[in-house]
Every structure is written in structure tokens, then in C-alpha cells.
Amino acid sequence: MLNRLLQVKIPLPYSLKYTNSYWVKGQNGWTIIDPGLRTNEAIIVYEQTLAEQQITWSDITQIIVTHQHPDHYGMAGYVQQHSAAPVYMSKRSHAYTQRLWGDHIGGGSEFNEALGELFRQHGMPESLIEAIAYHLLDFKEKVLPHPKVTYISAGENIVIGDRSFLLLEANGHAAGQLCMYNEGEKIMFCGDQVLNRITPNISIVPGETDNPLASFLNSLDELKQYDVRLAYPGHREVITNFRERIEQLEAHHQRRLLQLKEMLDDNSYTAFACCELFFGTHLRTNPHNLRFAMAETIAHLAYLHAQGEIEQQETAEVLIYRVITK
């Protein structure tokens, strides 16, 4: 077994409530997996945990970020600043962080413009696009300072708690995400690829793959091949029925695809109209959740389009979808 493993709940200022940060002790010090979003509340949790567990900053010897989303990446630079520990993540994940929050001129604005154009093309009203753009910019201060990153890749091994873990690529939720698997203990740190009780968000992201749902389903099919006794996810509880949970996630997306096809069987809709039919109009007051809902709706439509199940028509202003009549 791992010498010592702590699940530290790093608070989040939105509905997910917290990120699971895993602190694992080895002979050479502590590994922190997914340090969380940098907020004042998160810093307080760190100070309390260090004191309660009698850990000093210098005891932290490596930091691993499974993927680039701010609720996993945000505290990486802060922890590195205090501990001098290296930060490990994939090159593809790191590139995303720089695209959204980098120090280059206009860092983040190009992504906002691209996302706004995508949502506009799919029928979202301008006022909602502006609210989402404003919300996204608010994340920049929550990921600073940026860490100095050392790249790791799928197929390599990394030592966590004196055990060797194989790095596995897990795309779909986040391009370049890495899971970590130890065959002897049958343990996997699975980031946000497999979660208990909730489904990982699968979103179209400008500049990334055109079919993230296909990438996600392919990844789940690969992960099912591993014998996993305990899986440690980025949110919610530890998973003790890994294969069964994967099958539940696969079934969820098949149901969602079928519902979309049935919705489009007699009508033509924009992605935004589909989004509101699925998730409700109340999300108009919640830019954070609306962005996820809209991007996931487009991802499901893109999957059906790639499968030849629906067609996409370009009008003077927006794209609309309908089932192909055979």
C-alpha cells in the first residue's frame, strides 16, 4: 500500500464545491496531485493541512497536475513558489494554460474571441456571450503565479509514494490529461476522466479536437481494460467500482445522443436551442454553467454529425441541425 495518502478538499467558488487534491508521502517527501484553484480559502486549507499533518513546505518534493483546468492547475505556481518542488504536467495541457492565462500580449482575449465566435455561430445571444467572456477573465488571477513546468508524457512512469505509476493519456474532458496507474496496488489517479455521481464535462474547445466526445469514449474504452481496485478522482468520492462506473458514463452519453436525435427528428434547431431544451433557460443567469452546457451540447451534435446521423445547415446567421432523412 501507499505509505500515506491524504485527500485534501480544496474549496471552489461554484457548484462543484471542491477539488480533490491528493497528498502522498514517500521516502523522499510528499507528492501533491492536483493542487487546486488559487483562492484565499484554498490557501487557508493548505496552511491548516500543513499544520495538522506536521508537514513543512520543504517536505513537498513534487507536484503533479493531471490536466489544465484552473480548479486543478491554479495553486501549482503558489505551491512551487513556497516549496521549490518541480511541477509535472503534459506539454499539451501546459500549452492550454498559456493560451488562456499566459503573460503574452492579449493572453486569454484570443481564446475568448474564438469561444464567443463559436457560440455566436451556434445561436447564443450576444449578451450571454459577453457574460461568459467576463467570467472567464476572472479566472486569470486564480492561476497565478504560473509554475515552471517539467513535461511528462503518456507511456512514461512516475514515482508517487515510493510506487511506480504508468502515465496514461485520457483525452475528451481535457486534451492532454494524464491518469496514473499502479498495477501492483491496482490504484489509479484518474483526474476528471471518471467521476462518481457526476459526469465529466465534454466540451468543444476552439483550437482543439473537433470531436471530443469520440476522444472521451475511446479513452473510456481503453481505461476499462485496467484492473482497478481504487480510483482517486478529481471530484467526489473514491471509486470502488471503476469498470461499472465507466459503463454508466458510456450509457449516459448514449442516452444523451439518442435524446438529441429524437429532438431533431421533427425540428431543426441551433445548438443553443438544443442546450436550453436540455438544461433549461435558468442557466442564462449562471455564465459558468452555461458555458459548460453549451460547449457540451455542441460536442454531442458534432459527434452525431461525424457519425452521419444529423446534418448541419448554414443559414445567413447561424448553424442549424436536423436529422438526415433516409
Secondary structure as UniProt FT lines:
FT   STRAND          4..11
FT   TURN            15..16
FT   STRAND          18..26
FT   TURN            27..28
FT   STRAND          29..33
FT   HELIX           40..53
FT   HELIX           57..59
FT   STRAND          60..64
FT   HELIX           70..73
FT   TURN            74..75
FT   HELIX           76..83
FT   STRAND          87..89
FT   HELIX           91..101
FT   TURN            105..108
FT   HELIX           109..121
FT   TURN            122..123
FT   HELIX           126..137
FT   TURN            138..139
FT   HELIX           140..143
FT   STRAND          149..151
FT   TURN            154..155
FT   STRAND          157..160
FT   TURN            161..162
FT   STRAND          163..169
FT   TURN            175..176
FT   STRAND          178..182
FT   TURN            183..186
FT   STRAND          187..191
FT   TURN            192..193
FT   TURN            206..207
FT   HELIX           212..223
FT   TURN            224..225
FT   STRAND          230..233
FT   HELIX           242..263
FT   HELIX           271..279
FT   HELIX           281..285
FT   HELIX           287..306
FT   TURN            307..308
FT   STRAND          310..314
FT   STRAND          319..323
//
